[in-house]
Amino acid sequence: MQLKGIVISLLAASAIASAAKPGGPSEAQKRLEAASTVFTEIMAAPDKGIPRWVLERAHCAVVVPAVKQGGFIFGAKYGKGVMTCRRADGGWSAPSTVRIEGGSFGLQIGGGEVDAVLMVMNQQGKEKLLKDQFTLGGEAGAMAGPVGRSTKAETDALMHAKILSYSRSRGLFAGVAFEGGTLRRDNSDNEKLYGRAITPNQIVNGRTATPREGQPLVAQLSKYSWREK
């Protein structure tokens, strides 16, 4: 386990090294823009994107662009992304920053990067998401999400799943199981993004406006009207 921690630390250092230069957009702003781009690209192919019924029922969405993968005896992953949740009026909140560490996306192995998307499907899943951190495993495990237009995937198991997970690697987008990763809030990047100390709860409950870089993500999600299960 100690070696796995070292691998995660190295992946994190690699991510930090690619941060924005002084005077340009902040790392948090660039990440928000990247998350918006990833989600828009995924949904540009209706037959291969996240089904409408998933988006209509989702309570929150987490997008982590370019999750870094590494492996040496132990596999590890590290990435930073954003989450946005449904407001009381059915719209979508401003994004809050998160980071993900460890875990495994399905059968993918080796080095490289993947884009990860988690769709949180009920209130209990949202409450877990808003904690300081939680591990995707056991009752909070992320089931492989369905892909495409088909409604045949609306099985009882999927309809009651807390989290549906997806990844995109080398242009291939698919639903994958995700276990063992830790999702944490990133308060320092939220402060940089919004210019003040603010909690994820305050952000996703509609206490702040969506930054310009996150507007494409919120706009894409807002195309799908809220529908209770």
C-alpha positions in Angstrom: 0.0 0.0 0.0 2.9 2.3 0.7 4.2 1.8 -2.8 0.8 2.5 -4.3 0.8 5.8 -2.4 4.1 6.7 -3.9 2.7 6.0 -7.4 -0.3 8.3 -6.7 2.0 11.0 -5.4 4.1 10.9 -8.6 0.9 11.1 -10.7 -0.2 14.1 -8.6 3.1 15.8 -9.1 2.8 15.3 -12.9 -0.6 16.9 -12.8 0.6 19.9 -10.8 3.6 20.4 -13.1 1.1 21.0 -16.0 -0.6 23.9 -14.1 -1.1 27.2 -15.8 1.7 29.7 -15.9 1.6 32.9 -13.8 -0.6 35.5 -15.5 -2.7 33.0 -17.5 -5.9 31.1 -16.5 -5.6 29.3 -13.2 -5.4 25.5 -13.1 -8.9 25.4 -11.7 -10.2 27.5 -14.6 -8.4 25.3 -17.2 -9.8 22.2 -15.6 -13.3 23.5 -15.6 -13.0 24.4 -19.3 -11.5 20.9 -20.0 -14.4 19.2 -18.2 -16.9 21.2 -20.2 -15.2 20.2 -23.4 -15.0 16.5 -22.5 -18.7 16.4 -21.7 -19.8 18.3 -24.8 -17.7 16.0 -27.0 -19.2 12.9 -25.4 -22.7 14.1 -25.9 -22.1 15.2 -29.5 -22.6 11.5 -30.6 -26.2 10.6 -29.5 -25.8 6.9 -30.3 -22.6 6.7 -28.2 -23.1 9.2 -25.4 -24.9 9.0 -22.0 -28.6 8.1 -22.5 -31.3 10.7 -22.0 -33.0 8.8 -19.2 -29.8 8.8 -17.2 -29.3 12.6 -17.6 -33.0 13.3 -16.8 -32.8 11.4 -13.5 -29.3 12.3 -12.4 -28.9 14.3 -9.2 -25.2 15.2 -9.8 -22.5 14.8 -12.5 -18.8 14.5 -11.9 -16.4 15.0 -14.9 -12.7 14.4 -14.4 -10.7 15.1 -17.6 -7.4 13.4 -18.2 -7.2 11.1 -15.2 -3.6 10.0 -15.1 -2.9 6.2 -14.9 0.2 4.5 -13.8 1.3 1.0 -12.8 4.2 -0.6 -11.1 3.2 -3.7 -9.2 0.3 -1.6 -7.9 -1.9 0.4 -10.3 -2.9 3.9 -9.4 -4.8 6.9 -10.8 -5.0 10.6 -10.0 -7.0 13.3 -11.5 -8.8 16.6 -10.8 -12.3 17.5 -12.0 -15.6 19.2 -11.2 -19.0 18.2 -10.0 -22.4 19.9 -10.5 -25.7 19.0 -8.9 -29.4 19.6 -9.5 -30.8 22.7 -7.8 -34.2 22.7 -6.1 -35.8 24.2 -9.3 -34.4 21.3 -11.4 -31.6 23.3 -13.0 -27.9 22.7 -12.5 -25.6 24.4 -10.1 -22.2 26.0 -10.6 -19.4 23.4 -10.6 -17.4 22.6 -7.5 -13.8 21.2 -7.8 -12.9 17.7 -6.8 -10.0 15.3 -7.1 -9.9 11.5 -7.4 -7.2 9.2 -6.2 -6.6 5.5 -6.7 -9.1 2.9 -7.8 -9.6 1.2 -11.2 -11.8 1.9 -14.2 -13.0 -1.5 -15.5 -10.4 -3.5 -17.3 -8.1 -0.6 -18.4 -4.5 -1.0 -17.4 -1.1 0.5 -17.9 -0.1 4.2 -18.3 -1.8 7.0 -20.1 -4.9 9.1 -19.4 -8.7 8.6 -19.4 -11.6 11.0 -19.1 -13.9 9.9 -16.3 -17.6 10.7 -15.9 -19.7 9.7 -12.8 -23.5 10.2 -12.8 -24.9 10.3 -9.3 -28.4 8.9 -9.5 -30.1 9.6 -6.1 -30.2 11.8 -3.1 -28.2 9.3 -1.0 -25.4 9.3 -3.6 -25.4 13.1 -3.6 -25.1 13.3 0.2 -22.0 10.9 0.0 -20.6 13.1 -2.8 -20.7 16.2 -0.7 -18.8 14.7 2.2 -15.1 15.7 2.7 -14.2 12.4 1.0 -15.7 9.0 0.2 -14.5 5.8 -1.3 -16.2 4.3 -4.3 -16.7 0.8 -3.1 -19.3 -1.4 -1.4 -22.6 0.4 -1.3 -21.1 3.5 -3.0 -19.7 1.4 -5.9 -20.0 2.9 -9.3 -21.8 0.5 -11.8 -21.0 0.6 -15.5 -23.4 3.0 -17.0 -25.4 2.3 -20.2 -24.5 4.0 -23.5 -26.5 5.2 -26.4 -30.2 5.8 -27.1 -31.6 2.4 -26.1 -34.0 2.3 -23.2 -33.6 -1.4 -22.8 -30.8 -0.7 -20.2 -33.4 0.7 -17.8 -33.2 -2.4 -15.6 -34.1 -2.5 -12.0 -30.4 -2.6 -10.9 -29.5 0.5 -13.0 -32.6 2.4 -11.9 -31.6 1.9 -8.3 -27.8 2.4 -8.7 -26.3 5.3 -6.7 -23.6 6.0 -9.2 -23.2 5.1 -12.9 -19.7 5.5 -14.3 -18.1 6.0 -17.7 -14.7 6.5 -19.2 -13.3 7.7 -22.5 -9.9 6.5 -23.7 -8.4 6.9 -27.2 -11.8 8.1 -28.4 -13.7 5.1 -27.1 -16.5 6.0 -24.7 -18.0 3.2 -22.6 -19.7 2.4 -19.3 -17.2 0.9 -16.8 -17.2 -0.3 -13.2 -15.1 1.8 -10.9 -14.1 0.6 -7.5 -11.6 1.7 -4.8 -11.1 5.3 -5.8 -11.4 8.1 -3.3 -13.2 11.2 -4.3 -12.3 14.3 -2.3 -13.5 18.0 -2.3 -10.9 20.5 -3.3 -11.5 23.6 -1.2 -8.3 25.4 -2.1 -9.2 25.3 -5.9 -12.8 26.4 -5.1 -11.4 29.4 -3.4 -9.2 30.2 -6.4 -12.1 29.7 -8.8 -14.7 31.8 -6.9 -12.4 34.3 -5.2 -13.5 33.5 -1.7 -13.7 30.6 0.8 -16.8 28.6 -0.2 -17.9 25.1 0.5 -19.2 22.5 -2.1 -22.6 22.6 -0.3 -22.9 26.3 -0.9 -21.8 26.0 -4.5 -24.1 23.1 -5.5 -27.1 24.6 -3.6 -27.1 27.7 -5.8 -25.2 30.2 -3.7 -22.9 31.3 -6.6 -23.0 32.0 -10.4 -21.4 29.6 -12.8 -18.0 30.8 -14.1 -17.7 31.4 -17.8 -15.5 28.3 -18.3 -18.2 26.0 -16.8 -21.2 27.4 -18.7 -20.9 24.9 -21.6 -21.1 22.0 -19.1 -24.1 23.4 -17.3 -25.8 24.3 -20.6 -25.3 20.7 -22.0 -26.8 19.2 -18.8 -29.6 21.7 -18.8 -30.9 20.3 -22.2 -32.4 17.4 -20.2 -35.4 18.2 -18.1 -35.5 16.9 -14.5 -37.6 13.7 -14.2 -38.1 11.8 -11.0 -37.7 8.0 -11.1 
